[in-house]
């Protein structure tokens, strides 16, 4: 299941609470408004009845009614009754068929079928001996329905409000988290190309943003600057130390070679000197590799590209490696399957080092009388090469680390000239030629290293 992004989580949370708050506010508002509407309807009814008195007068013993008495204002109907509940003047709303008894000064709710009505009666003395009653009637149902329309309108607007809230929240969240995305992208780029000179650049002097995320970005930039400086010092130390060690190691090798020519040495002394020479040679190879990687790290390792027939060059490397394998005495056979006339612009020396490192590794970890297979082919505009062995294989947990310097999948194996730098050199050489390299391995069955880089037509 795909994980929900932080942007979406914050947007959903923001929208949920806004929806909850809006619904609660509307519920309270509607509850109060319903009471207010009904209370307002009662007040208008009572006022209209009181105003109706002004439209009634007694002339020469006869009741005169002004035309305003018959008008319907805010759905309120007025009617005039005598003391015997005899209808005299006015209007009665349609649907109000009941004739409740007079109740002077009392606001009543009368249900008539499916309708509810407010009825308010008020007595009015026209003369000492004559009293009439003014009745006002208005529909409670119509008042509630008019408010229902308002509620429906609000319910229509509510989804639009939620949508607007979600969109606004998402845009606001996305804008707020943009620096986080930039931090993430920068870290990924640094991981992919190991370039510590990259910076997030959010906390630059001209940037007016000063919130916590921008402060975090500035802290990251400071940390990257410190790491870059530490790495440069480490690279410089490696380069300086390697240079300083080359001379004494060369002297040791020269002295060992000179001593081995002395015919007065005993066999035991020769063996001891030979051992010193082998260890010094291993040290010399390691120093050479460290110098190579140091120059590569500092961008000072040049590539002398030229158009080369890789098929022919690979055959030559295989012959040299077979001689070394034969000298080892373990019966390892190196077999090659190369397509003819594969040309590419490569650095010949570096390509030889690339192939020699891969083959020597394969020979080292192959079983006695085993086979190492080397293939080279062209597929479209790409050259694909591989080196396969059928030895002990590489543990799955070690595969992500084999390109690291000085890493050994089997730390107990320290014999020979294996320094743990060869695969780091191989990866740099392939990438420097615009290609890439990968490995597949199964314990007990062997490993296959596959590299590819652009081809060059003849």
C-alpha positions in Angstrom: 0.0 0.0 0.0 1.3 3.4 -1.0 2.2 5.6 2.0 0.3 8.8 2.4 2.6 11.9 2.0 3.0 14.4 4.8 1.4 17.0 2.5 -1.8 15.0 2.1 -1.9 14.0 5.8 -1.7 17.7 6.9 -4.3 18.7 4.3 -6.7 16.0 5.4 -6.1 16.9 9.1 -6.6 20.6 8.4 -9.7 19.9 6.3 -11.2 17.5 8.9 -10.9 20.0 11.7 -12.2 22.9 9.6 -15.2 20.7 8.6 -15.8 19.7 12.2 -15.6 23.4 13.3 -17.8 24.6 10.5 -20.4 21.9 11.1 -20.5 22.6 14.9 -20.8 26.4 14.2 -23.6 25.8 11.6 -25.4 23.4 14.0 -25.3 26.0 16.8 -26.3 28.8 14.4 -29.2 26.8 13.0 -30.4 25.9 16.4 -30.3 29.5 17.6 -31.7 30.8 14.3 -34.7 28.4 14.4 -35.7 29.8 17.8 -35.0 33.3 16.6 -37.2 32.8 13.5 -40.1 31.5 15.5 -39.7 34.2 18.1 -39.6 36.8 15.4 -42.7 35.4 13.8 -44.6 35.6 17.1 -43.4 39.2 17.7 -44.5 40.3 14.2 -47.9 38.6 14.8 -48.4 40.3 18.1 -47.4 43.7 16.7 -49.5 43.3 13.6 -52.6 42.6 15.7 -51.9 45.6 17.9 -51.5 47.8 14.8 -54.8 46.4 13.5 -56.6 48.4 16.2 -55.7 51.6 14.3 -57.8 50.4 11.3 -61.0 50.0 13.3 -63.3 52.8 14.3 -66.9 53.3 15.4 -69.0 55.8 13.5 -72.7 56.5 14.4 -72.8 53.1 16.0 -71.4 51.3 13.0 -68.0 49.7 12.8 -65.7 51.0 10.0 -62.7 49.0 8.8 -59.8 50.6 6.9 -58.5 48.7 3.8 -55.1 48.2 5.5 -56.9 45.8 7.8 -57.3 43.4 4.9 -53.7 43.5 3.8 -51.5 40.5 4.4 -48.1 41.6 5.9 -45.4 38.9 6.4 -48.0 36.2 6.0 -50.2 37.5 8.8 -54.0 37.5 8.4 -56.3 39.7 10.5 -59.9 39.0 11.3 -62.5 40.8 13.5 -65.0 38.9 15.7 -67.7 40.1 18.1 -68.1 38.9 21.6 -70.1 35.9 20.4 -67.3 34.7 18.1 -69.2 35.9 15.1 -66.9 36.6 12.1 -67.4 40.2 11.1 -64.5 41.4 8.9 -61.0 40.5 7.7 -59.3 37.5 6.1 -58.5 33.9 7.2 -55.6 32.1 5.6 -56.3 29.2 3.2 -56.0 25.9 5.1 -56.9 27.3 8.4 -60.3 25.7 8.9 -60.6 25.6 12.7 -62.2 28.2 14.8 -60.6 28.1 18.2 -62.2 29.9 21.1 -61.1 33.4 21.9 -58.2 33.6 24.3 -57.4 37.3 24.9 -53.7 38.1 24.9 -52.4 34.5 24.6 -50.1 33.3 21.8 -51.3 29.8 20.8 -50.0 27.1 18.4 -52.9 25.4 16.6 -52.4 22.3 14.5 -54.8 21.9 11.6 -54.0 18.8 9.6 -50.4 18.9 8.4 -50.1 22.6 9.2 -49.3 24.5 12.3 -50.5 28.1 13.0 -49.8 30.8 15.4 -53.0 32.4 16.7 -53.1 35.6 18.7 -56.3 37.2 20.0 -56.7 40.7 21.5 -59.8 42.4 22.8 -60.6 46.0 21.8 -63.3 48.1 23.5 -65.1 50.2 20.9 -67.5 51.7 23.3 -68.5 51.2 26.9 -71.0 48.6 25.9 -69.3 47.1 22.9 -66.1 44.9 22.7 -64.6 43.2 19.7 -61.8 40.8 19.2 -59.0 41.1 16.7 -57.4 37.7 15.7 -54.1 37.4 13.9 -53.2 34.1 12.2 -49.9 33.2 10.6 -48.4 29.9 9.4 -45.6 28.3 11.6 -45.0 25.8 8.8 -44.3 28.5 6.2 -41.9 30.2 8.5 -40.0 27.0 9.2 -40.0 26.1 5.5 -38.5 29.5 4.6 -35.7 28.7 7.1 -35.4 25.2 5.7 -34.5 26.7 2.3 -31.7 28.6 4.1 -30.5 25.4 5.6 -30.5 23.6 2.3 -28.6 26.5 0.7 -26.1 26.2 3.5 -25.8 22.4 3.0 -25.1 23.1 -0.7 -22.4 25.6 0.2 -20.8 23.3 2.8 -19.2 20.9 0.3 -18.0 23.9 -1.7 -16.5 25.3 1.5 -14.9 21.9 2.3 -13.4 21.8 -1.2 -12.1 25.3 -1.0 -10.7 24.6 2.5 -9.0 21.4 1.1 -7.5 23.2 -1.9 -6.3 26.1 0.2 -4.9 23.8 2.8 -3.1 21.7 0.3 -1.6 24.7 -1.5 -0.6 26.2 1.9 0.9 22.9 3.0 2.7 22.3 -0.3 4.2 25.8 -0.1 5.2 25.3 3.5 6.8 21.9 2.8 8.6 23.0 -0.4 11.9 23.6 1.5 11.6 20.1 2.9 11.3 18.7 -0.6 14.3 20.7 -1.7 16.3 19.4 1.3 15.3 15.8 0.4 16.2 16.3 -3.3 19.6 17.8 -2.4 20.4 14.9 -0.1 19.4 12.4 -2.8 21.6 14.1 -5.3 24.5 14.0 -2.9 23.9 10.3 -2.2 23.7 9.5 -5.9 26.9 11.4 -7.1 28.7 11.8 -3.7 29.2 15.5 -4.4 29.4 17.3 -1.0 29.8 20.6 -2.7 26.1 20.8 -3.3 24.1 23.1 -1.0 20.4 23.5 -0.3 20.7 27.2 -0.5 17.5 28.2 1.4 19.3 30.1 4.1 21.1 32.5 1.8 21.6 36.1 3.0 19.1 37.5 0.6 16.4 35.1 1.6 13.9 36.7 4.0 12.4 33.5 5.1 13.5 32.7 8.7 11.2 29.9 9.9 12.3 26.6 11.5 12.5 24.8 8.2 14.8 27.4 6.7 16.9 27.3 9.8 17.1 23.5 9.4 18.2 23.9 5.8 20.9 26.4 6.9 22.1 23.8 9.5 22.3 21.2 6.8 24.4 23.5 4.6 26.7 24.2 7.4 27.0 20.4 8.1 27.7 19.7 4.4 30.4 22.4 4.4 32.1 20.8 7.4 31.8 17.3 5.9 33.3 18.6 2.6 36.2 20.2 4.4 36.8 17.0 6.5 36.7 14.9 3.3 39.1 17.2 1.5 41.5 17.0 4.5 41.2 13.2 4.5 41.8 13.0 0.7 44.8 15.3 1.0 46.2 13.2 3.9 45.7 10.0 1.9 47.5 11.6 -1.1 50.4 12.9 1.0 50.8 9.7 3.0 50.8 7.6 -0.1 53.4 9.8 -1.7 55.6 9.7 1.4 55.3 5.9 1.6 56.2 5.2 -2.0 60.0 6.0 -1.5 60.6 3.7 1.5 58.6 0.9 0.0 60.6 1.2 -3.2 63.8 1.1 -1.3 62.7 -2.1 0.6 61.8 -3.8 -2.7 65.1 -2.7 -4.3 67.1 -4.0 -1.3 65.2 -7.3 -1.2 65.9 -7.8 -4.9 69.6 -7.0 -4.3 69.8 -9.4 -1.3 68.2 -12.2 -3.2 71.1 -12.1 -5.7 73.6 -12.8 -2.9 74.7 -16.4 -3.3 75.9 -16.7 0.3 72.4 -16.6 1.8 71.0 -19.7 3.3 67.6 -21.1 2.1 65.9 -19.9 5.3 67.3 -16.4 4.8 66.1 -16.4 1.2 62.6 -17.4 2.3 62.5 -14.7 4.9 63.6 -12.0 2.4 61.2 -13.3 -0.2 58.4 -13.0 2.4 59.5 -9.4 3.1 59.5 -8.7 -0.6 55.9 -10.1 -1.1 54.6 -8.0 1.7 56.4 -4.9 0.5 55.0 -5.5 -3.0 51.5 -5.8 -1.6 52.1 -2.5 0.2 53.4 -0.9 -3.0 50.2 -2.0 -4.9 48.0 -0.6 -2.1 49.8 2.7 -2.2 49.4 2.8 -6.0 45.7 2.2 -5.6 45.3 4.8 -2.9 47.1 7.4 -5.1 44.8 6.5 -8.0 41.6 6.9 -5.8 43.0 10.0 -4.2 43.5 11.6 -7.6 40.1 10.5 -8.7 38.5 12.0 -5.6 40.2 15.3 -6.3 39.4 15.3 -10.0 43.1 15.0 -10.9 42.9 11.6 -12.5 43.1 12.2 -16.3 41.4 10.0 -18.9 43.5 9.5 -22.1 40.7 8.3 -24.4 41.5 6.8 -27.8 39.6 4.6 -30.1 40.5 1.0 -29.3 39.5 -2.4 -30.4 38.2 -3.8 -27.0 37.8 -7.3 -28.4 41.5 -7.5 -29.1 42.6 -5.8 -25.9 40.4 -8.0 -23.8 42.0 -11.1 -25.4 45.4 -9.8 -24.4 44.3 -9.2 -20.8 42.8 -12.7 -20.6 46.2 -14.2 -21.8 48.1 -12.3 -19.1 45.6 -13.2 -16.4 45.7 -16.9 -17.5 49.5 -16.8 -17.0 49.0 -15.4 -13.5 46.3 -18.0 -12.7 48.6 -20.8 -13.9 51.4 -19.5 -11.7 49.0 -19.8 -8.8 48.8 -23.5 -9.3 45.1 -24.0 -8.6 44.1 -25.1 -12.1 41.8 -22.1 -12.8 40.8 -21.7 -16.5 39.8 -18.3 -17.9 37.4 -18.6 -20.9 36.5 -15.7 -23.1 33.5 -15.0 -25.4 34.1 -11.8 -27.3 32.3 -10.4 -30.3 34.8 -9.3 -32.9 35.8 -5.7 -33.6 34.1 -3.9 -30.7 35.4 -0.3 -30.7 35.1 2.4 -28.1 36.8 5.6 -26.9 38.4 4.5 -23.7 41.5 4.9 -21.6 43.5 1.8 -22.5 45.4 1.7 -19.2 42.3 2.1 -17.1 40.4 -0.5 -19.1 43.1 -3.0 -18.6 43.1 -2.2 -14.8 39.3 -2.6 -14.8 39.3 -6.0 -16.4 42.4 -7.2 -14.5 40.8 -6.4 -11.2 37.6 -8.2 -12.0 39.3 -11.3 -13.3 41.8 -11.5 -10.5 38.9 -11.2 -8.0 37.1 -14.0 -9.8 40.2 -16.2 -9.8 40.8 -15.5 -6.1 37.3 -16.7 -5.1 37.0 -19.6 -7.5 37.3 -23.2 -6.4 40.3 -25.2 -7.5 40.1 -26.3 -11.1 37.2 -23.9 -11.6 36.4 -21.7 -14.5 36.1 -17.9 -14.9 34.0 -16.7 -17.9 34.6 -13.4 -19.5 32.2 -12.0 -22.1 32.1 -8.8 -24.2 29.4 -7.9 -26.7 27.8 -4.9 -28.3 24.1 -4.2 -28.0 23.0 -1.2 -30.0 25.0 1.8 -28.8 26.2 0.1 -25.7 29.1 -2.2 -24.8 28.3 -4.9 -22.2 31.0 -6.9 -20.5 30.8 -9.5 -17.7 33.1 -11.6 -15.5 31.6 -14.7 -14.0 33.0 -17.1 -11.5 31.5 -20.2 -9.9 33.1 -19.9 -6.5 31.8 -19.3 -3.1 29.7 -16.2 -3.9 29.0 -13.1 -1.9 26.6 -13.0 1.1 23.5 -11.0 0.4 24.1 -8.6 3.3 27.6 -7.8 1.9 26.5 -7.0 -1.6 25.6 -3.3 -0.9 29.1 -2.7 0.6 31.5 -4.4 -1.8 32.1 -1.1 -3.6 33.3 0.6 -0.4 37.0 1.0 0.2 38.8 -1.5 2.3 35.6 -3.6 2.7 36.0 -7.3 2.7 33.0 -9.7 2.5 35.1 -12.3 4.3 37.3 -10.4 6.8 39.1 -13.6 7.7 40.8 -13.6 4.3 43.8 -11.4 4.5 46.3 -13.3 2.4 47.8 -12.1 -0.9 47.7 -8.6 -2.2 44.0 -8.0 -1.8 43.5 -4.6 -0.2 39.8 -4.1 -0.6 40.3 -1.2 -3.0 40.0 -2.9 -6.3 36.2 -2.8 -6.7 36.2 0.9 -5.7 38.7 1.5 -8.6 36.6 -0.6 -11.0 33.4 1.4 -10.2 35.2 4.7 -10.7 36.7 3.6 -14.0 33.4 2.5 -15.4 31.5 5.6 -14.3 34.3 7.8 -15.6 33.7 6.3 -19.0 29.9 7.2 -18.7 28.8 3.7 -17.8 27.8 1.7 -14.7 28.5 -1.7 -13.1 26.4 -4.1 -11.2 26.8 -7.5 -9.5 24.6 -10.6 -8.9 25.7 -13.3 -6.6 24.4 -16.4 -4.9 26.3 -18.0 -2.0 27.8 -21.3 -3.1 27.1 -20.7 -6.8 29.3 -17.8 -7.7 29.1 -14.1 -8.8 28.8 -12.2 -12.0 30.0 -8.6 -12.4 28.4 -6.8 -15.4 29.6 -3.4 -16.8 28.4 -1.3 -19.7 29.4 1.9 -21.3 28.8 3.7 -24.6 30.3 2.2 -27.8 32.1 3.9 -30.6 31.5 3.0 -34.3 34.6 2.0 -36.2 
